[in-house]
C-alpha cells in the first residue's frame, strides 16, 4: 500500500485527498497516488460534495467536522484538507487502520 501524503503545519495536519463525487456509496475506498480516496454520493455542485467529503472524514477520524477544512482543491477532485489541532501521531495510525479495513 502506498503511504498517504500527510504533513504537519502550525495549524495541524494537511491530508491529501482524491475525491470521487457522484459515487454509488459513501466511504474511504483506499489510496491512489499517495492520496486518500474518498467516495461520496453527492455530485460536485455548489460545494455539496466538498461538505460530504469533510463530514465523511470527520466521522471516520472521530473528529468534529469543524476541525476540517479544504485548503486547496475546492473545484478539483484533488484536495488538501487541513485537520486543525491534529498530529501525525494521532492521524497516521487512524488512516492506516481505515485503509487496511478496506483491503480485507
Kinemage of the C-alpha trace (Angstrom):
@kinemage 1
@onewidth
@group {chain A} dominant
@subgroup {mainchain}
@vectorlist {calphas} color= white
{ca unk a 1} P 0.000 0.000 0.000
{ca unk a 2} L 1.259 3.471 -0.856
{ca unk a 3} L 1.699 5.789 2.098
{ca unk a 4} L -0.807 8.612 2.383
{ca unk a 5} L 0.624 12.105 1.983
{ca unk a 6} L 0.393 13.828 5.363
{ca unk a 7} L 2.351 16.801 6.595
{ca unk a 8} L 2.339 18.818 9.759
{ca unk a 9} L 1.847 22.566 9.746
{ca unk a 10} L 1.446 25.121 12.545
{ca unk a 11} L -2.364 24.698 12.487
{ca unk a 12} L -2.378 20.880 12.477
{ca unk a 13} L -2.034 18.249 9.741
{ca unk a 14} L -2.630 18.522 5.982
{ca unk a 15} L -4.109 15.425 4.334
{ca unk a 16} L -4.039 14.816 0.561
{ca unk a 17} L -7.372 13.515 -0.728
{ca unk a 18} L -8.652 12.200 -4.055
{ca unk a 19} L -12.409 12.860 -4.030
{ca unk a 20} L -14.855 10.798 -6.080
{ca unk a 21} L -18.170 12.690 -6.207
{ca unk a 22} L -21.280 11.049 -7.605
{ca unk a 23} L -20.303 7.564 -6.384
{ca unk a 24} L -22.791 4.835 -5.540
{ca unk a 25} L -21.731 4.759 -1.887
{ca unk a 26} L -20.014 6.967 0.645
{ca unk a 27} L -16.735 5.714 2.039
{ca unk a 28} L -12.991 5.633 2.084
{ca unk a 29} L -12.032 3.406 -0.802
{ca unk a 30} L -8.231 3.215 -0.464
{ca unk a 31} L -5.173 5.133 -1.548
{ca unk a 32} L -4.355 6.453 -5.016
{ca unk a 33} L -1.037 8.102 -5.827
{ca unk a 34} L -0.419 8.991 -2.168
{ca unk a 35} L -3.899 10.448 -1.712
{ca unk a 36} L -6.678 9.051 0.425
{ca unk a 37} L -9.573 8.121 -1.896
{ca unk a 38} L -12.907 9.336 -0.573
{ca unk a 39} L -16.097 8.443 -2.445
{ca unk a 40} L -19.287 10.432 -1.846
{ca unk a 41} L -22.751 10.091 -3.345
{ca unk a 42} L -23.242 13.844 -3.603
{ca unk a 43} L -22.484 15.364 -7.006
{ca unk a 44} L -19.935 18.159 -7.354
{ca unk a 45} L -22.413 21.014 -7.322
{ca unk a 46} L -22.343 24.185 -5.197
{ca unk a 47} L -19.868 22.667 -2.727
{ca unk a 48} L -22.201 19.844 -1.682
{ca unk a 49} L -19.680 17.097 -2.438
{ca unk a 50} L -16.958 19.002 -0.571
{ca unk a 51} L -19.172 19.207 2.517
{ca unk a 52} L -19.904 15.489 2.304
{ca unk a 53} L -16.164 14.698 1.969
{ca unk a 54} L -15.439 16.723 5.106
{ca unk a 55} L -18.303 15.089 7.012
{ca unk a 56} L -17.200 11.599 5.994
{ca unk a 57} L -13.584 12.261 7.001
{ca unk a 58} L -14.618 13.802 10.318
{ca unk a 59} L -16.735 10.739 11.089
{ca unk a 60} L -14.007 8.280 10.030
{ca unk a 61} L -11.362 10.095 12.098
{ca unk a 62} L -13.757 10.617 15.023
{ca unk a 63} L -13.310 14.380 14.957
{ca unk a 64} L -15.755 17.282 14.923
{ca unk a 65} L -16.417 18.431 11.356
{ca unk a 66} L -15.440 21.955 12.454
{ca unk a 67} L -11.809 20.775 12.726
{ca unk a 68} L -11.622 20.020 8.987
{ca unk a 69} L -11.465 22.455 6.081
{ca unk a 70} L -10.372 22.430 2.457
{ca unk a 71} L -7.120 24.323 1.910
{ca unk a 72} L -6.759 23.598 -1.813
{ca unk a 73} L -8.924 21.973 -4.452
{ca unk a 74} L -12.385 23.438 -3.840
{ca unk a 75} L -13.237 22.761 -7.504
{ca unk a 76} L -10.887 19.824 -8.106
{ca unk a 77} L -11.026 16.152 -7.201
{ca unk a 78} L -7.504 16.535 -5.761
{ca unk a 79} L -7.822 18.270 -2.406
{ca unk a 80} L -5.678 19.275 0.544
{ca unk a 81} L -7.612 19.027 3.789
{ca unk a 82} L -6.498 20.804 6.955
{ca unk a 83} L -7.148 18.872 10.158
{ca unk a 84} L -6.891 21.587 12.809
{ca unk a 85} L -5.110 20.617 16.034
{ca unk a 86} L -4.351 17.180 14.578
{ca unk a 87} L -0.972 15.490 14.957
{ca unk a 88} L 0.750 12.948 12.746
{ca unk a 89} L 0.966 10.608 15.749
{ca unk a 90} L -2.816 10.565 16.021
{ca unk a 91} L -3.946 10.833 12.390
{ca unk a 92} L -1.487 8.449 10.661
{ca unk a 93} L -2.497 5.305 12.618
{ca unk a 94} L -6.188 6.056 12.100
{ca unk a 95} L -5.741 6.425 8.340
{ca unk a 96} L -3.645 3.265 8.155
{ca unk a 97} L -6.342 1.337 10.025
{ca unk a 98} L -9.108 2.696 7.774
{ca unk a 99} L -7.206 1.713 4.626
{ca unk a 100} L -6.395 -1.752 5.965
{ca unk a 101} L -10.079 -2.333 6.750
{ca unk a 102} L -10.900 -1.606 3.096
{ca unk a 103} L -8.436 -4.248 1.899
{ca unk a 104} L -9.969 -7.068 3.949
